[in-house]
């Protein structure tokens, strides 16, 4: 029995009814964190966020975590967002702007290269990424880079990509909810269970 207990105590072993032991950063929304292994965004892994359309609250979902990270001295990279981030809104949300980096790649290939380097280096605690269309090989390279650098990577992708294969640890579909909230469908959660969570902002 002691040998079995030693095996079950290992961080890479988990039982089917339990959450895996995952290192995670709290999202800032306890109702979401309760559904995620480790209690938040997985560190050293990819998280994919699929929106039905832009501007439904996807940034409000991640800003509490980004604010906490930058206030604690961590850096956040914003890689190729579709719109120029509005600095006053980031400040109002508590984001410490000198700890944020905006990257505007000149090409898709250059953007993927820069993203991989940022994730692998581990100089940023988090990367918010709006990538072009990604094939499984590119996704796998980004996942390995995030693992190497222990970087939390959030990829904002088009909804159609949710039907394709991905090595991401966490995959969420986002849709507007009644009353200005956000409906979150956790349809892939490594070490956890699928669930639907509705947040009120």
N, C-alpha and C positions, 0 to 999 in steps of 0.2 A: 503493500500500500504506500509506503513512503516514496517509492519510485514513481508511482502513478501520480501522487500529489505534486512531485517535483515537475513532472511533465505538464500537468494541468496549470501550474503556476507560471509557465513560460508565456511571454507576451505574444508569441506567434501561434499559440494554441487557444482555441475558444470552442465552447460547446454551442450546438445549434440553437438552443433556446436563449443564449446570452448574446449581448453585443460583443463584438471583437474589442480587444484592448487597442484603442486608436488614440494617438496623440492628436488633439484638436484644439482649435481656438474658438471660444464662445462667439456666437453670431451676434449677441446682443438681444436676441429674442428667445426667452426661456421656453416658450411653447414649441419652437422649432428645435432648440437644442435637446429637449427631452427625447426627440425622435431620432437623433443622430448619434452614432457611436462616438464616444469620447466627448459628447456634448457640444458639438460645433463643427466648424469647417475643418476638414482633415489637413494636417500639416504634412508636407512632403508628398502631396498628391494633387491630382487634377480634380476639380469640381466643375461640372458643366451646367450652365443655366440656360434653358431654352425658353424664349418668350414668344407669346403669340404675336406681339408687336412691341416696338420700342416705347419706353416711357410709361410703363404700367406699374412701376415701383421697384424695378430691379436694382436701381442704385440705392434706394431707401433701404432695401434689404441688406446691403453690404456696408453702408456708411457707418453704423455704430461700431462695427468691428474695425474698419479702416481708421476711424477716429481714435479708438483705444490704442491701436497699434502705433500710430504716428505719435500720439501723446507720450507713449512709453519709450520713444526713441527709435522705433523701427521705421524702415523705409517701405514705401509702396510705389510700384511701377504701374502706370496706366499706359497700356500698349495699344495704340491705334483705335481709340474710342471713335464712334461715328460722329460725335459732336465735340466741340471744344468744351472741356469741363468748365463750369461756371464757378470761379473762385469764391465769390461771396456765399454761394450756397454751401460749398464745401466747408468754409470757415464756420458758418452757422451750425453745421452738423458736427463741429468739433474737430475737423481734420486739421492737423498742423501742416500747412502747405510747404514749408521748407523741407519736409521729409517725404514729399511726393515728387515723382519723376514722370514727366509726360514724354512718351516716345512716339514719333511719327515716322515710321519706316518709309523709304522711297519705293519699295517694291514688295510683293508678297514674299519672295524668297528672302529678301533682307529682313522682313518682319519676323519670319519664322526663325531665322538665324539669331536675330537679336533676342527674341523670346527665349530660345533655348539657352543662350548665354546667361541671361538674367536669372533664369530658374536654376541653372547649374551652379552659378557663382555663390548663391546664398547671401548676396549682399542686401537683398530686399526680403523682408518678411513675407510680403505678399505681392502678387502680380495680378492685376485685373486686365484681361486680354479680350480683345474683339478680333478674333482671327479670321482669315479668309477660309474658304472651304478646305477642310483638312482630311487627308486620307489616313487610313489606320497606321501607316508607318510614321507619319508626322506626329500623330497623337501619341504613339508609343514613345517616340523620341522626347516629346515634351514631358510625358509621365516620368521617364527615367531621369530627365534633367531635374524635375521637381523633387524626386526622391533623393538625388545626389545632393542638391542644395538645401534640402529640408525647407522648401519654399511652398507656401500655400498658393495655389494657382486657380483662379476662377476664370473660366472661359464663357463669354456671353456669345451664344450661337443661335442660328436660325432654327425654328421649330422642326423643319424637315430633317435636320441632322440627328434628331432624337431617335430615329428609326435605324440608324447605322451602328455598327460595332464601335465600342470605345473601351479603352483600358481605365477610364476615369473611375475613381473610388466612389464618387457621388454624382448623381445626375438628377436634376430637378426640372420639372416643367412649371413655368410660371404663367398665371392667367389672372386677369382682373377679377376681383370679388366684389360682391354687393357692398355698398357703403364706402367705397374707396380703398378697400383692403387688397390683399394679394393671396390668391389660392396657390399653394405649393404642392405639387404632386411629386413625392419622393419615389421615383420609380426604379432607381438603382441605388443601393446603399451598401457598400462592402461592409459586412459584419453586422448589418442591421436589417430591418424589415421595411418593405414599402409602406408608405403612409401618405395621407393627405393632411396638410396643415393649412389653416386659414389665419392670416395675420391681419390685425387692424392697426393702421398707422395713426 
